[in-house]
Amino acid sequence: MADIIDDLKYRGLFNQVTDEEGLREAMKKPMAFYCGFDPTADSLHAGNLLVIVIMMRLQKAGHHPIAVVGGGTGMIGDPSGRSSERQLNTRETVARFSERLKEQLDRFLHFSDGEATYVNNNDWLGSLSAIEFLRDVGKHFPLNYMLSKESVQKRMEAGISFTEFSYMLLQSFDYLNLYERENCRLEVGGSDQWGNITAGLELIRRKGHDDPAFGMTFPLITKSDGTKFGKSMGGAIWLDPKKTTPYEWYQFWINASDDDVVNYLKWFTFLTKDAIEALAEEVRTHPEARQAQKTLAREMTRLVHGARALEQAEDITSALFSGDVSKLTGEEIEQGFKAFPQYACPAEESIQLIDVLVNASIAPSRRQAREDISQGAIYINGVRRTDLNDALTANDRIDGRFTIIRRGKKKYTLIKFK
């Protein structure tokens, strides 16, 4: 297997390291490393997935990941990368979010199998008194040292509370605890965490520990046009299938631009360098085939949602492209038509098609509805209907719940029966 640091460099995932030569030497043996996740929402998102995948890469290289969910630091808020103060969540909300993040991280890192370790920093921060914190942690950090950190400097003009100003000390205490309790020798994170990571190393040193510890960061990624990664028109792309369905997840990746797709393959997939370079050549020579995007979407959907969800996402995509939606299941329809117009229809035995077209705003008037039907522009579950006296019956309901009406080539409306 290629050296893990060289592999990260090839993939553009290596940014800063406190001692590269020393880390390479230390990584010749299995070592424990950690990364933190503050519970600011009830789900991780596509941007967080990069961190998880990097942890998986290190895990596959023989090292032991420790995922730290910030049940304690999540009560405070990290100022890194922010221009204003965070809205503080209640203790109950942070605890609930922490449990959800633990469940999601377990799917990738496998705590129950012993392949990784899960900790919540509220276990040590929650019982830490202010006096202990000031004596045992704060005493080791000169004010000038803290003011020199980029995360603080960027906020000085706009203002930063003492609460967020002290965040780096709490994260430093995390590293010290893991160093002492779990023999953890490496913290990884995005480049915006460099100040927090080096502060942790400083606390370990000032506490008199001699065994080497390290910090390593990866670049904060953006799209080729400079916009933020992990957003769509509907907002964040979540790992929770209830917030972002597997079909929506699949579509996010398959719609990657030619300028971005090769980088995404490097960053997020476990494809080999040769496989990625072959797909990069496809982008250069046959971009219209979108082979790289299809591979990316398959890899990412299988990774996050599993083989069955991938199969469903491809079925939905194929059905919408061809117009043959009759074979979709109710579950697939709920996923694939989440963003399309919907109309709740009474569950009558029969309802006139013209009435449905008008009531569901598919046609603006009865005259237009009759014209659309007679001209062959109306499809029920993929089948053209041209009879002006036609009606929707129970036989037109997929899974007893849905009828899909298409007007023209692409204007879909989902009819949901009460």
Backbone torsions as a table, in degrees:
resi	resn	phi	psi	omega
1	MET	NA	140.5	179.1
2	ALA	-64.0	151.8	176.2
3	ASP	-55.6	133.3	-173.8
4	ILE	-63.6	-36.0	179.3
5	ILE	-68.4	-40.8	176.9
6	ASP	-63.2	-38.0	178.6
7	ASP	-65.1	-42.8	177.6
8	LEU	-62.9	-38.2	178.4
9	LYS	-65.1	-42.8	178.5
10	TYR	-59.5	-38.9	-175.7
11	ARG	-83.0	-0.2	-179.6
12	GLY	72.9	28.2	-175.8
13	LEU	-112.7	17.3	-178.8
14	PHE	-119.9	120.7	-175.6
15	ASN	-118.7	-66.5	-178.2
16	GLN	-130.6	150.4	175.1
17	VAL	-148.1	143.9	-176.7
18	THR	-73.0	-32.0	-178.5
19	ASP	-158.8	89.1	-174.0
20	GLU	-62.9	-44.8	-178.9
21	GLU	-62.5	-44.4	179.4
22	GLY	-65.1	-38.5	179.3
23	LEU	-67.4	-41.4	177.4
24	ARG	-58.7	-41.7	-179.9
25	GLU	-66.3	-43.9	-179.3
26	ALA	-64.1	-32.6	-176.9
27	MET	-78.6	0.3	173.5
28	LYS	-69.5	-16.1	175.2
29	LYS	-121.9	154.3	177.4
30	PRO	-58.2	136.1	179.4
31	MET	-137.5	152.5	176.3
32	ALA	-86.7	138.3	177.8
33	PHE	-137.6	161.2	-179.7
34	TYR	-140.2	159.0	172.2
35	CYS	-144.1	145.1	-176.5
36	GLY	-104.3	149.8	177.7
37	PHE	-134.0	109.7	178.0
38	ASP	-81.7	134.1	-175.5
39	PRO	-81.5	77.7	179.8
40	THR	-92.7	-5.0	177.1
41	ALA	-152.3	171.6	-178.3
42	ASP	-88.0	10.0	176.5
43	SER	-154.5	149.4	168.6
44	LEU	-78.3	163.9	-177.6
45	HIS	-128.4	-177.6	-174.4
46	ALA	-59.5	-34.7	177.6
47	GLY	-65.0	-39.9	176.4
48	ASN	-63.8	-28.3	-176.7
49	LEU	-61.0	-31.7	178.7
50	LEU	-60.0	-42.9	179.0
51	VAL	-62.1	-44.4	-179.1
52	ILE	-62.5	-44.1	-178.9
53	VAL	-64.0	-37.9	176.6
54	ILE	-63.8	-40.9	176.4
55	MET	-62.3	-39.4	177.6
56	MET	-64.8	-37.2	178.4
57	ARG	-63.1	-46.4	178.3
58	LEU	-64.3	-37.2	177.9
59	GLN	-62.8	-45.9	179.0
60	LYS	-64.4	-23.8	178.1
61	ALA	-83.7	3.1	174.4
62	GLY	104.5	5.2	-177.1
63	HIS	-101.9	159.1	-171.0
64	HIS	-103.4	114.8	-179.0
65	PRO	-81.6	140.5	171.3
66	ILE	-118.6	115.0	177.7
67	ALA	-94.5	119.9	-180.0
68	VAL	-105.1	112.9	173.4
69	VAL	-92.3	129.5	-170.4
70	GLY	-85.4	67.9	174.4
71	GLY	-63.4	-23.4	176.2
72	GLY	-91.8	-56.5	-180.0
73	THR	-64.0	-26.7	177.4
74	GLY	-65.4	-17.2	175.5
75	MET	-78.7	-13.9	-174.6
76	ILE	-105.7	-57.3	-179.8
77	GLY	105.2	125.5	-179.5
78	ASP	-83.2	124.5	178.6
79	PRO	-76.4	-11.5	-175.1
80	SER	-58.6	129.7	175.6
81	GLY	73.4	10.8	-178.2
82	ARG	-118.3	150.4	179.5
83	SER	-103.7	-3.8	-179.5
84	SER	-149.8	168.5	-179.0
85	GLU	-68.0	145.0	174.9
86	ARG	-76.1	152.2	170.6
87	GLN	-78.9	122.1	-176.6
88	LEU	-75.9	133.8	176.6
89	ASN	-90.3	160.5	177.5
90	THR	-73.1	162.2	179.0
91	ARG	-59.1	-39.9	-179.4
92	GLU	-66.2	-39.8	179.6
93	THR	-65.9	-44.2	178.9
94	VAL	-61.9	-40.1	179.2
95	ALA	-65.0	-40.5	179.5
96	ARG	-67.1	-44.5	178.0
97	PHE	-61.3	-39.3	-178.3
98	SER	-61.2	-42.2	179.4
99	GLU	-65.1	-39.0	178.8
100	ARG	-65.3	-41.6	179.5
101	LEU	-66.4	-37.3	177.0
102	LYS	-59.3	-45.0	179.8
103	GLU	-61.0	-43.3	-178.6
104	GLN	-68.4	-43.0	-179.6
105	LEU	-64.8	-33.5	179.8
106	ASP	-62.1	-32.2	179.9
107	ARG	-62.2	-30.0	-176.6
108	PHE	-99.2	-37.1	-171.2
109	LEU	-103.6	-21.1	172.3
110	HIS	66.2	69.5	177.3
111	PHE	-65.8	-41.2	-173.9
112	SER	-64.3	-25.5	179.5
113	ASP	-87.9	-1.5	-178.9
114	GLY	79.1	6.7	-179.2
115	GLU	-77.9	-15.9	179.1
116	ALA	-151.0	166.8	-179.8
117	THR	-120.2	136.6	175.1
118	TYR	-109.8	134.1	172.5
119	VAL	-138.0	154.6	175.5
120	ASN	-118.0	120.8	-173.1
121	ASN	-70.4	-5.8	172.0
122	ASN	-66.5	-20.3	179.3
123	ASP	-61.1	-31.7	178.2
124	TRP	-111.5	-28.0	179.9
125	LEU	-79.5	-31.4	-175.8
126	GLY	-63.7	-29.4	-178.4
127	SER	-102.4	4.9	-177.9
128	LEU	-80.0	122.7	179.6
129	SER	-79.8	160.1	179.8
130	ALA	-61.6	-39.1	179.9
131	ILE	-64.6	-45.6	177.9
132	GLU	-60.0	-44.2	-177.9
133	PHE	-61.2	-46.1	-177.8
134	LEU	-68.2	-39.3	-178.4
135	ARG	-75.9	-46.6	-170.7
136	ASP	-88.0	-22.4	-178.6
137	VAL	-118.7	-58.7	-174.8
138	GLY	-57.6	-32.4	-178.6
139	LYS	-61.0	-23.8	-174.9
140	HIS	-90.5	1.8	-175.3
141	PHE	-123.2	103.2	174.1
142	PRO	-59.9	146.9	-178.2
143	LEU	-60.5	-39.4	-179.5
144	ASN	-61.9	-35.0	179.0
145	TYR	-63.6	-43.9	-178.5
146	MET	-69.5	-39.2	-179.7
147	LEU	-66.9	-23.0	-178.4
148	SER	-76.9	-13.6	-177.0
149	LYS	-71.0	137.5	-176.3
150	GLU	-59.1	-39.4	-178.1
151	SER	-62.2	-28.4	178.2
152	VAL	-85.2	-45.0	-177.7
153	GLN	-57.2	-40.3	-178.3
154	LYS	-66.5	-18.5	-177.6
155	ARG	-104.1	-5.7	-173.8
156	MET	-61.9	-41.7	-176.9
157	GLU	-70.4	-43.6	-179.2
158	ALA	-76.6	-25.5	179.6
159	GLY	110.4	139.9	178.1
160	ILE	-141.8	133.7	-179.5
161	SER	-76.3	161.7	174.8
162	PHE	-61.9	-30.7	179.7
163	THR	-58.2	-55.0	-178.9
164	GLU	-74.7	-29.5	177.0
165	PHE	-59.7	-33.7	-177.0
166	SER	-85.7	-1.9	-176.0
167	TYR	-57.1	-42.5	-176.7
168	MET	-61.3	-29.4	178.6
169	LEU	-70.4	-38.0	177.5
170	LEU	-65.6	-43.5	178.8
171	GLN	-66.4	-34.7	175.9
172	SER	-62.1	-39.8	179.0
173	PHE	-65.5	-33.6	173.8
174	ASP	-57.0	-50.8	-176.6
175	TYR	-62.9	-42.3	179.0
176	LEU	-59.9	-45.2	179.2
177	ASN	-61.4	-44.3	-179.2
178	LEU	-69.8	-34.4	175.9
179	TYR	-61.5	-44.6	-175.9
180	GLU	-80.1	-37.6	-174.0
181	ARG	-89.8	-37.5	-171.9
182	GLU	-114.0	6.2	-176.6
183	ASN	55.3	36.8	-179.4
184	CYS	-79.3	130.4	-174.3
185	ARG	-121.4	5.0	-178.0
186	LEU	-149.2	133.4	169.5
187	GLU	-114.2	134.9	177.7
188	VAL	-120.3	154.4	178.9
189	GLY	-179.5	176.8	176.8
190	GLY	-67.6	163.7	-176.2
191	SER	-61.7	-23.5	177.8
192	ASP	-71.6	-9.8	179.8
193	GLN	-96.6	3.2	-175.4
194	TRP	-56.7	-44.7	179.8
195	GLY	-62.8	-41.6	178.6
196	ASN	-66.7	-40.1	-178.6
197	ILE	-65.8	-46.5	-178.7
198	THR	-68.4	-28.8	175.2
199	ALA	-65.3	-37.6	176.6
200	GLY	-63.0	-42.3	177.5
201	LEU	-63.8	-36.6	178.3
202	GLU	-64.6	-40.5	179.1
203	LEU	-66.2	-41.0	177.3
204	ILE	-59.9	-43.3	179.6
205	ARG	-64.9	-45.4	-177.1
206	ARG	-68.7	-20.7	176.7
207	LYS	-82.0	0.3	173.0
208	GLY	89.9	15.8	179.4
209	HIS	-85.4	134.8	-176.2
210	ASP	-101.4	-28.4	-179.4
211	ASP	-61.3	132.2	-173.3
212	PRO	-64.1	143.6	173.3
213	ALA	-131.0	158.8	-170.3
214	PHE	-136.9	161.5	172.4
215	GLY	-133.5	141.7	-179.5
216	MET	-144.2	136.4	178.4
217	THR	-123.8	160.9	174.0
218	PHE	-121.2	156.4	-176.9
219	PRO	-64.8	148.6	169.2
220	LEU	-77.2	123.2	-170.4
221	ILE	-91.7	148.5	174.8
222	THR	-135.3	168.1	173.8
223	LYS	-72.7	166.8	-177.6
224	SER	-62.4	-25.0	179.3
225	ASP	-87.3	4.4	177.3
226	GLY	90.3	-5.7	-179.7
227	THR	-79.1	163.4	-174.9
228	LYS	-68.0	136.8	178.1
229	PHE	-79.6	149.5	172.1
230	GLY	90.9	12.8	177.9
231	LYS	-118.3	150.4	171.8
232	SER	-129.5	-175.5	179.2
233	MET	-60.4	-27.2	-178.4
234	GLY	-91.6	2.6	-179.6
235	GLY	112.4	-153.7	-176.0
236	ALA	-65.8	149.8	175.1
237	ILE	-97.5	109.0	-171.3
238	TRP	-94.7	155.9	174.7
239	LEU	-80.4	-22.4	178.5
240	ASP	-71.1	119.7	-177.3
241	PRO	-65.6	-16.5	176.8
242	LYS	-79.1	-22.0	-180.0
243	LYS	-96.4	-40.0	173.4
244	THR	-130.9	110.9	-175.6
245	THR	-66.0	157.6	176.1
246	PRO	-54.9	-35.4	177.6
247	TYR	-65.4	-44.3	178.0
248	GLU	-63.6	-38.8	177.2
249	TRP	-61.3	-47.0	178.9
250	TYR	-59.3	-44.5	-178.6
251	GLN	-65.7	-35.3	177.9
252	PHE	-57.3	-44.7	-176.6
253	TRP	-78.8	-37.3	-176.8
254	ILE	-71.8	-18.9	177.9
255	ASN	-92.1	11.0	177.0
256	ALA	-59.8	143.1	180.0
257	SER	-73.5	160.5	176.2
258	ASP	-60.8	-30.3	-179.8
259	ASP	-72.3	-24.1	-175.3
260	ASP	-103.2	-26.8	-164.7
261	VAL	-62.0	-38.2	-178.7
262	VAL	-66.4	-41.2	176.6
263	ASN	-61.8	-41.6	179.2
264	TYR	-61.9	-39.4	177.8
265	LEU	-62.4	-39.8	178.6
266	LYS	-68.1	-45.4	-173.0
267	TRP	-72.0	-44.6	-165.1
268	PHE	-105.7	-20.1	-175.9
269	THR	-103.3	166.1	177.6
270	PHE	-104.1	20.1	175.3
271	LEU	-64.2	149.7	179.8
272	THR	-73.0	165.0	178.1
273	LYS	-58.8	-42.0	-179.3
274	ASP	-62.8	-41.9	-179.8
275	ALA	-65.9	-39.9	179.7
276	ILE	-67.4	-42.4	179.7
277	GLU	-64.6	-35.5	177.3
278	ALA	-64.4	-41.4	178.4
279	LEU	-70.1	-33.8	176.0
280	ALA	-62.3	-38.0	176.7
281	GLU	-65.4	-37.1	176.8
282	GLU	-62.2	-39.7	178.3
283	VAL	-62.5	-39.8	-179.0
284	ARG	-71.3	-39.2	-172.1
285	THR	-98.9	-31.9	-178.3
286	HIS	-136.2	61.1	-176.3
287	PRO	-61.4	-28.8	-177.8
288	GLU	-65.1	-23.4	179.7
289	ALA	-75.3	-22.6	178.1
290	ARG	52.3	38.6	-179.1
291	GLN	-64.7	-37.3	179.9
292	ALA	-65.2	-42.1	179.8
293	GLN	-65.3	-40.4	179.4
294	LYS	-64.6	-41.1	178.3
295	THR	-65.0	-44.2	179.1
296	LEU	-59.3	-47.7	-178.0
297	ALA	-62.4	-40.6	179.0
298	ARG	-65.3	-46.5	-178.1
299	GLU	-62.0	-43.8	-175.3
300	MET	-74.0	-36.1	179.4
301	THR	-71.2	-39.5	177.3
302	ARG	-64.6	-41.3	-178.6
303	LEU	-62.5	-46.5	-171.8
304	VAL	-88.8	-37.0	-172.4
305	HIS	-118.8	-10.3	176.2
306	GLY	96.8	169.0	-174.2
307	ALA	-65.4	-39.4	-178.5
308	ARG	-64.7	-43.5	178.7
309	ALA	-65.2	-35.9	176.1
310	LEU	-62.4	-44.6	179.1
311	GLU	-59.7	-42.6	178.7
312	GLN	-64.4	-44.2	-179.2
313	ALA	-61.7	-40.3	178.6
314	GLU	-70.0	-35.9	177.0
315	ASP	-63.2	-44.0	-179.9
316	ILE	-64.1	-45.2	-179.9
317	THR	-59.5	-46.0	179.6
318	SER	-63.4	-41.7	-178.3
319	ALA	-65.6	-42.0	179.8
320	LEU	-69.0	-33.7	179.4
321	PHE	-70.0	-42.1	-176.6
322	SER	-86.8	-22.4	-176.0
323	GLY	89.0	-6.6	-179.9
324	ASP	-88.5	88.0	-174.8
325	VAL	-98.9	-0.6	-172.7
326	SER	-66.0	-23.4	-176.5
327	LYS	-90.0	-2.4	179.1
328	LEU	-71.0	145.8	175.4
329	THR	-84.1	167.4	177.3
330	GLY	-58.9	-40.1	179.3
331	GLU	-63.9	-40.8	179.9
332	GLU	-67.9	-36.3	178.3
333	ILE	-65.2	-41.6	178.3
334	GLU	-59.9	-38.5	177.8
335	GLN	-70.6	-53.8	-170.0
336	GLY	-71.3	-24.5	-175.3
337	PHE	-111.3	17.9	-179.1
338	LYS	-59.0	-37.3	-175.2
339	ALA	-94.7	-1.5	-179.1
340	PHE	-88.2	159.3	174.9
341	PRO	-57.3	143.3	-179.0
342	GLN	-131.8	151.6	179.2
343	TYR	-140.6	127.9	177.9
344	ALA	-87.9	120.4	-173.9
345	CYS	-113.7	140.2	175.8
346	PRO	-59.3	141.8	-176.1
347	ALA	-82.4	58.2	177.4
348	GLU	-80.4	159.7	-180.0
349	GLU	-63.3	-36.5	-178.4
350	SER	-149.8	139.2	177.7
351	ILE	-141.2	133.4	-175.2
352	GLN	-60.3	135.0	-178.0
353	LEU	-59.7	-40.6	179.8
354	ILE	-60.5	-41.0	179.2
355	ASP	-62.3	-42.0	179.8
356	VAL	-63.4	-44.0	-178.5
357	LEU	-60.1	-39.7	-179.7
358	VAL	-76.2	-47.3	-176.9
359	ASN	-63.5	-33.3	-179.2
360	ALA	-88.4	5.5	179.5
361	SER	60.8	26.5	173.9
362	ILE	-75.4	-36.5	173.6
363	ALA	-121.6	141.3	-176.2
364	PRO	-74.5	-16.4	-178.0
365	SER	-155.7	165.7	178.1
366	ARG	-65.8	-36.4	178.2
367	ARG	-61.2	-45.2	179.2
368	GLN	-66.3	-37.4	178.6
369	ALA	-61.3	-44.6	178.5
370	ARG	-63.6	-39.0	179.4
371	GLU	-65.4	-42.5	179.2
372	ASP	-62.2	-43.2	-179.1
373	ILE	-65.7	-48.9	-176.5
374	SER	-65.0	-27.8	-180.0
375	GLN	-89.3	3.0	175.8
376	GLY	77.7	25.9	-177.4
377	ALA	-93.2	-3.1	-175.4
378	ILE	-110.1	129.2	178.9
379	TYR	-123.0	134.0	175.8
380	ILE	-109.8	115.2	-176.8
381	ASN	51.3	38.7	176.2
382	GLY	89.1	-2.9	-177.8
383	VAL	-109.7	128.3	-179.6
384	ARG	-66.3	137.0	178.0
385	ARG	-123.8	124.5	-174.7
386	THR	-122.0	2.8	-178.8
387	ASP	-86.8	119.6	-179.1
388	LEU	-64.9	-20.6	179.0
389	ASN	-96.7	9.9	-176.7
390	ASP	-64.7	153.7	178.1
391	ALA	-137.7	152.5	173.4
392	LEU	-86.9	130.9	179.0
393	THR	-123.8	-179.0	178.9
394	ALA	-60.7	-25.6	179.2
395	ASN	-69.2	-16.3	-179.8
396	ASP	-93.7	6.7	-175.8
397	ARG	-102.3	120.8	176.6
398	ILE	-79.6	129.0	-178.7
399	ASP	58.8	22.6	179.0
400	GLY	70.5	3.9	-171.9
401	ARG	-126.2	-28.1	-168.4
402	PHE	-128.3	144.3	166.3
403	THR	-129.7	133.9	-178.8
404	ILE	-106.5	119.5	178.5
405	ILE	-108.2	129.7	176.2
406	ARG	-117.7	130.4	174.9
407	ARG	-109.7	118.5	-176.0
408	GLY	75.1	-145.5	-174.5
409	LYS	-85.5	-34.6	-169.8
410	LYS	-138.1	-1.5	-176.0
411	LYS	-85.2	97.2	-178.1
412	TYR	-97.0	146.2	170.3
413	THR	-136.4	134.0	179.7
414	LEU	-97.5	121.3	176.2
415	ILE	-95.6	120.1	179.8
416	LYS	-109.9	125.7	-177.8
417	PHE	-91.1	130.2	-177.7
418	LYS	-66.9	NA	NA
